[in-house]
């Protein structure tokens, strides 16, 4: 049985939102904080590393935060 273009137009119009199962999702606060730390540390480290040099203590610290936070991401994702 082949689907024609009519099925692609009519099918979405006939589906009612109440037919779908709604599942509430919990926010993963620890995972969000870990991802933000990893992203912010990397962004700061790359931008300031180009300006100040990658041996600058603030740059090294931000890149260390990035490594630790990135290593922690799989551990926080495994909780759910």
DATA-V64346 format. One record per residue. N is the residue number from 0. RES is the residue in three letters. PSI is psi as a letter, one per 20 degrees, with the letter a starting at -180 (999 if undefined). Layout:
N & RES & PSI
N & RES & PSI
//
This chain:
0 & UNK & p
1 & UNK & q
2 & UNK & p
3 & UNK & r
4 & UNK & h
5 & UNK & h
6 & UNK & h
7 & UNK & h
8 & UNK & g
9 & UNK & h
10 & UNK & g
11 & UNK & h
12 & UNK & h
13 & UNK & i
14 & UNK & p
15 & UNK & p
16 & UNK & h
17 & UNK & i
18 & UNK & i
19 & UNK & q
20 & UNK & p
21 & UNK & p
22 & UNK & p
23 & UNK & p
24 & UNK & p
25 & UNK & q
26 & UNK & q
27 & UNK & n
28 & UNK & g
29 & UNK & g
30 & UNK & h
31 & UNK & g
32 & UNK & g
33 & UNK & g
34 & UNK & h
35 & UNK & g
36 & UNK & g
37 & UNK & g
38 & UNK & g
39 & UNK & g
40 & UNK & g
41 & UNK & g
42 & UNK & g
43 & UNK & g
44 & UNK & g
45 & UNK & g
46 & UNK & g
47 & UNK & h
48 & UNK & h
49 & UNK & h
50 & UNK & g
51 & UNK & i
52 & UNK & q
53 & UNK & i
54 & UNK & i
55 & UNK & p
56 & UNK & h
57 & UNK & h
58 & UNK & g
59 & UNK & h
60 & UNK & g
61 & UNK & h
62 & UNK & h
63 & UNK & g
64 & UNK & g
65 & UNK & g
66 & UNK & g
67 & UNK & g
68 & UNK & h
69 & UNK & h
70 & UNK & h
71 & UNK & i
72 & UNK & g
73 & UNK & h
74 & UNK & h
75 & UNK & h
76 & UNK & h
77 & UNK & i
78 & UNK & i
79 & UNK & 999
//
